[in-house]
Amino acid sequence: MGARRALRSRSDRPAHAGQEQARLRANHAYRATPILVLTTEGGEPFKEAARSAGATGWIEKPLDPDLLTELVAALSEDTLH
């Protein structure tokens, strides 16, 4: 399987935010892959933890499919250049 262009991660437990992202960032194949976190959390402590763990960005629930489509397109475009 080739490298993915983007990953989506769901996080409803702020205490565990970033564990999956950090594990993926440790894998050479995923170091440049954009990671979006789908979350119910919007506070700065959560966002900082997600950034520190390697998340590229996040989307707060409820999910807006159009926003997700736009973000994935923009991130895919960024990784192609």
N, C-alpha and C positions, 0 to 999 in steps of 0.2 A: 504494500500500500504506500502511495506517495505521501508527501507532506501535505497537511491540510492547509487551506487558505485562511480559515478562520475557525475559531472554537467558541462555543457558547457554554457557559457554566452557570449553574443555578445555585444561589446561596440564600438560604433562609435562616442560617445560623451564623450571626456575626462573629461568634467566638471561633468558628472554623473557617471564616473567610480567608481565602488565599492559600489554603493547603493544597488544593487541586492545582491552582495556577502555579504555585511554587514548584510542585512536582513536575508539571509540564515544562516549565522554563528550564529545569535542570536537564531535560532531555534535549540534546543538540538539535534534533529534528524539529523541535517546536520553539526554539529561541526567538525566531522572527515572526511566528504565527500570531496574529491578533487574537486576543482573548476578551470576549464580552461576558460580563456577569449579569445574569438576570436575578434581580433581588427585590425584596420589600424594603430594604434599608436605603436611606438617602442621606444620612448624616455624614459629616466630614470625617469622623473617626473611621467609619466603614470604608469610605472612599479612599482614605489614606492607606488603610490596611490592604485594600484591593490593589492600589497602585504599587505599594511596596512588594506585594507578592507577584507582581507581573501582569496584572490585568491591564488591558489597553483601554477599556471603558466599561460602562455598566448601563443597564436599562432598568428603570424602576417599574415594578408591576403597578397597575395592570399593563400588560404588554401591548404596545401599539405596533401592529404588523408592518405598517408603512414605515415607521421609524426604524424598525429592525432591518427592513429591506434597504433603506437608505444607508444605514450604518455599515451593513455588510458590503454593499456596493462600494462605499467610500474606502473602507479598509482593504477590500480586495484590490482596488485601484492603487492604493498606496503601496501594497506589497508587490505589485507588478512592476513598479518603477524603481 
